[in-house]
């Protein structure tokens, strides 16, 4: 059975609807295709993400869900179709790419903190060097976010001295320090020991409740149930089904979705 | 949570700790290891005792000429008498003070890096001074021609001073060039990548000796009549480019050791290529390759002696040209030992410094 770790964290909270009305689209994805060599990994993906929307993407491994989320800040390049973030088209132009990356925070499966920098320096690096913030201001912001992820006391340590859960929370704080408009999570809890998953999910739930636009690739169905506005199921490079979680889990329309849900919810 | 009462810790057996423990563990673990220990000890004593007798006990330290040496032991008088030539080469003795200032500055830059109590900030600024202003100041002081200093042409420079100049400049220039070449070799842009590969493979494929020959003999043939820049500079450029090719491959090894996720994390934060390299990738990559980089530095330092073949007198060159002096008998061993000792001091210093640096930069376990 699945680990329903977030149920308690968000029980009784009212999920707020996307803040700025129904037609405030921040990410537009239209007819996106991608190939690795001859392998067609993404097939005709189209998706509009509303500002403030929380989307969970799930699917079996190899379904292209990570590749898709990595296309949104062009860690992977798509070969057909259009992706635009907050009005900026993602294409060959490196300036566009850098503009988009400044506005999108990303959290990786393996944290990817910079091991040669302290937690504080990890958090301040991009604000200082990309946003050109004065060091003092960047540190104040960083401290604020480290408090939000509940590890302000670790600011002076190096990533190698922290547990996996702590590292992932620092990684979330590091991304937030850029004050991004969108946060991408690429299987943020998959590399964690079971007892550390909750601390990371709690932080993510809090972030969701603050109105952040989030796209999250995860197998944490409890998280999807409690937080997501929309659950997207991908298989073999296609979006098979998307629906609000209540509908998605109770009445999956497609056979492939049912099969997937059976596997992850009942084994 | 309360643990149950634990059994008290007992001290380990006496045979496992302290001097006795160490001896047992390292020298007398078994019958065979005891025999090997004793045999080696015997050989060590047999060799060390005569050497110490020759080098210290029967050696002559005071005097002014060959006849002051008894011939029973080492004739250190020879080194004492010719030390100025070994250090300054043919530099005019009235101008030695200019070289001395450079040595003093060098000591000022280097010594604090080895003294634990010196604050990081001081070390850093001394290091920056050493890498930027110091070479310029030294060049002006030693070369002269500025500020009323008598110009001294570079064919008068020699000895340890020349060795250090070649090594210092070579080390200082080859690392940044090597880093740029390594980045170039991993570049996405085909032109830059091919240029870097060709450069590295050509320079790495020829012996340094032939590079130096080319620089001193062939280059003047190709240059138009009247255009001639000095031999030392040509050797210096040859040494620098030669070793930067090696350095590039060492640094590339470090770049390849950095997980792809680190590049992606830097990209995802919006850092551009140079910031991502300078702030995230290179600091980690260079830390990994400190042993390899210092290894190359040491090799470079020792290979500066090859300038001998193009008629420059480094410390070994000055020693070699002195031991054939008929005024001194049988001083070759002393001379070579002295030259070897000079090299050893600097190379050992570099080695110690690199170990120190590795320890200081160690920031706990890797994230994965």
Contacts between the chains, C-beta under 8 A, distances in Angstrom:
chain1	res1	chain2	res2	distance
A	73	B	267	7.9
A	73	B	268	5.7
A	75	B	264	5.2
A	75	B	267	6.3
A	75	B	268	6.5
A	94	B	272	7.8
A	98	B	270	5.6
A	98	B	272	6.1
A	101	B	267	6.6
A	101	B	268	6.0
A	101	B	269	7.1
A	101	B	270	4.1
A	102	B	270	4.0
A	104	B	268	7.5
A	105	B	268	7.7
A	106	B	265	7.7
A	106	B	268	4.1
A	108	B	261	6.0
A	108	B	264	7.2
A	108	B	265	6.5
A	108	B	268	8.0
A	110	B	259	7.9
A	110	B	261	5.6
A	110	B	367	7.3
A	110	B	368	5.9
A	111	B	367	5.9
A	112	B	259	7.9
A	112	B	261	4.3
A	112	B	262	6.1
A	112	B	264	6.8
A	112	B	265	3.7
A	112	B	367	7.5
A	113	B	265	7.7
A	113	B	367	5.6
A	114	B	262	6.9
A	114	B	265	7.3
A	114	B	266	7.9
A	114	B	280	5.5
A	114	B	284	7.5
A	115	B	284	6.8
A	115	B	363	6.0
A	115	B	364	7.7
A	115	B	366	5.7
A	115	B	367	5.1
A	116	B	283	5.0
A	116	B	284	5.2
A	116	B	287	6.6
A	116	B	361	7.4
A	116	B	363	5.8
A	125	B	269	7.0
A	125	B	271	7.7
A	125	B	279	6.2
A	125	B	280	7.6
A	126	B	269	3.9
A	126	B	270	6.1
A	126	B	271	6.5
A	129	B	271	6.4
A	129	B	275	5.3
A	129	B	279	6.3
A	130	B	269	6.6
A	130	B	270	4.5
A	130	B	271	6.1
A	130	B	275	7.5
A	158	B	363	4.1
A	158	B	364	4.9
A	159	B	363	8.0
A	159	B	364	7.7
A	159	B	367	5.0
A	160	B	363	5.9
A	160	B	364	3.1
A	160	B	365	4.2
A	160	B	366	6.2
A	160	B	367	6.2
A	161	B	364	4.7
A	161	B	365	7.9
A	167	B	367	6.4
A	174	B	269	7.6
A	175	B	268	8.0
A	175	B	269	7.7
A	178	B	269	6.6
A	178	B	270	7.0
